[in-house]
């Protein structure tokens, strides 16, 4: 029972960590004045599992970004872009060691308390998971300067669901991106950190 409770606590704790959202913006650039964009040359994803670097995943993210930017009033225009869009995916394999300790032992079906006040620990259980980070960059087409960056992390328990997970991260990140009319859609529960990009 202790083990089940601890694993549930671990999952809840990891889920809380996965809600991290980080936004950086160059304060001297009026992104709201931009109108057109195009995609920059995408960097290949470095990950152990092939599903994290698949064309399907890249196309899913590109379609979602295009859709949200269109809703915000930006147009995709290869000939005369005001800014470039780029994204990066980083996936790290993480391991957590779950060590269960107690002050008694089971013999057969019966629990026998250890009256000597000694503790014993079972063999550690290793919990594996992937920590995925999606970064979306906005670069000024004239100067090549990074003017906006959004990043969000997520725990991925199955690489087969990577496209769905990162599609939701795109929506969450770009919710903070200003529209061409100067409006920003945001929710109070999102934690935003705005700093100057050097």
C-alpha positions in Angstrom: 0.0 0.0 0.0 2.9 2.4 0.8 4.4 1.7 -2.6 1.1 2.5 -4.4 0.7 5.7 -2.5 4.3 6.7 -3.2 4.0 6.1 -6.9 0.8 8.1 -7.1 2.6 10.9 -5.2 5.4 10.7 -7.8 3.0 10.9 -10.7 1.2 13.9 -9.2 4.5 15.6 -8.5 5.8 15.0 -12.0 2.5 16.3 -13.4 2.9 19.5 -11.5 6.4 19.9 -12.9 5.2 19.4 -16.4 3.1 22.6 -16.2 6.2 24.8 -16.6 5.8 27.6 -19.1 8.5 30.1 -19.9 8.2 33.1 -22.1 10.9 35.5 -23.2 10.4 38.7 -25.2 12.5 41.5 -26.5 10.8 44.6 -25.0 12.1 47.0 -27.7 10.5 45.1 -30.6 6.8 45.7 -31.5 5.8 42.2 -32.5 2.2 43.5 -33.0 3.4 45.4 -36.1 4.5 42.2 -37.8 2.2 40.8 -40.5 3.9 38.1 -42.5 6.0 35.1 -41.5 7.7 32.0 -43.0 9.3 28.9 -41.5 13.0 28.9 -40.8 15.1 25.8 -41.5 14.1 23.3 -38.9 16.7 21.6 -36.8 16.5 17.8 -36.5 15.2 16.6 -33.1 17.8 14.7 -31.1 16.1 11.9 -29.2 16.5 8.2 -28.7 13.0 7.2 -29.9 12.3 7.7 -33.6 8.7 8.9 -32.9 10.2 12.1 -31.4 11.9 13.0 -34.7 9.2 11.8 -37.2 7.9 13.8 -40.1 4.4 13.3 -38.7 5.3 15.0 -35.5 6.9 18.0 -37.3 3.9 18.4 -39.6 1.5 18.3 -36.7 3.4 21.1 -34.9 3.7 23.1 -38.1 0.0 22.8 -38.9 -1.0 23.8 -35.3 1.4 26.8 -35.3 0.1 28.0 -38.8 -3.5 27.7 -37.6 -3.0 29.7 -34.4 -0.9 32.4 -36.1 -3.6 32.7 -38.7 -6.2 33.2 -36.0 -4.0 35.9 -34.5 -3.9 37.8 -37.9 -0.5 36.7 -39.3 -0.1 35.4 -42.8 2.4 32.9 -44.1 4.3 34.6 -46.8 7.6 33.2 -48.1 8.4 36.3 -50.4 8.3 39.1 -47.8 8.3 37.7 -44.2 8.5 40.1 -41.2 9.6 37.2 -39.0 10.8 33.6 -39.1 9.2 30.8 -37.0 11.2 27.9 -35.7 10.7 25.2 -33.1 12.9 22.7 -31.3 12.1 19.5 -29.4 14.3 18.2 -26.7 13.5 14.8 -25.0 15.5 13.5 -22.0 15.1 10.1 -20.6 14.7 10.3 -16.9 14.8 7.7 -14.2 13.4 7.8 -10.7 14.5 5.4 -8.0 11.6 4.3 -5.8 13.1 2.9 -2.6 10.5 1.3 -0.2 11.5 0.9 3.4 9.7 -0.6 6.3 10.1 -2.0 9.9 8.8 -5.5 9.5 8.6 -8.4 7.0 6.3 -10.8 5.4 6.7 -14.6 5.8 4.3 -16.4 3.6 1.0 -14.7 4.0 1.6 -13.2 7.4 3.2 -9.9 8.4 5.6 -10.2 11.3 6.6 -7.0 13.0 10.3 -6.4 13.7 10.5 -5.5 17.3 14.2 -4.5 17.1 13.3 -1.2 15.6 15.5 -2.0 12.6 14.4 -0.9 9.1 14.8 -2.8 6.0 14.5 -1.7 2.4 13.3 -3.6 -0.6 15.2 -3.7 -3.9 14.7 -0.2 -5.5 12.1 0.1 -8.2 13.3 2.2 -11.2 10.6 4.3 -12.8 11.4 5.5 -16.4 9.8 8.4 -18.1 10.6 11.0 -20.9 10.7 14.7 -20.2 9.9 16.6 -23.4 10.4 20.3 -24.0 9.0 22.2 -26.9 10.6 25.6 -27.8 9.1 28.0 -30.3 11.3 30.8 -31.5 10.3 34.0 -33.4 13.2 35.7 -35.2 13.1 39.1 -36.9 13.6 38.5 -40.6 15.6 41.8 -41.2 18.0 41.6 -38.3 18.1 37.9 -37.5 17.5 38.8 -33.8 15.5 36.5 -31.6 12.6 38.6 -30.4 10.3 36.0 -28.7 10.6 32.6 -27.3 8.2 30.3 -25.6 9.0 26.9 -24.0 6.9 24.3 -22.2 7.7 21.0 -20.6 5.6 17.8 -20.4 6.0 14.3 -19.1 5.6 11.8 -21.9 4.7 8.3 -20.7 4.3 6.9 -24.3 6.2 8.1 -27.4 3.2 7.1 -29.5 1.3 10.1 -28.0 4.1 12.6 -28.6 2.2 14.4 -31.4 -0.9 14.9 -29.2 1.2 16.1 -26.3 3.3 18.6 -28.3 0.2 19.9 -30.2 -1.3 20.9 -26.9 2.0 22.5 -25.9 1.9 24.6 -29.1 -1.5 25.9 -28.1 -0.4 26.7 -24.6 2.8 28.5 -25.7 1.2 30.6 -28.5 -1.7 31.7 -26.2 0.9 34.1 -24.9 2.0 35.3 -28.3 0.6 38.8 -29.2 -1.8 39.1 -32.2 -1.2 41.4 -35.1 -3.8 43.7 -33.6 -1.9 44.0 -30.3 -4.1 41.6 -28.4 -2.7 38.8 -26.2 -4.9 35.9 -25.2 -3.8 34.6 -21.8 -5.2 32.8 -18.8 -4.4 33.8 -15.2 -3.3 30.3 -14.2 -0.4 30.4 -16.7 2.9 31.5 -15.2 4.7 33.9 -17.5 8.2 35.2 -17.1 9.0 38.1 -19.5 12.6 39.1 -19.8 14.8 40.9 -22.3 16.5 38.6 -24.8 20.2 39.6 -25.2 
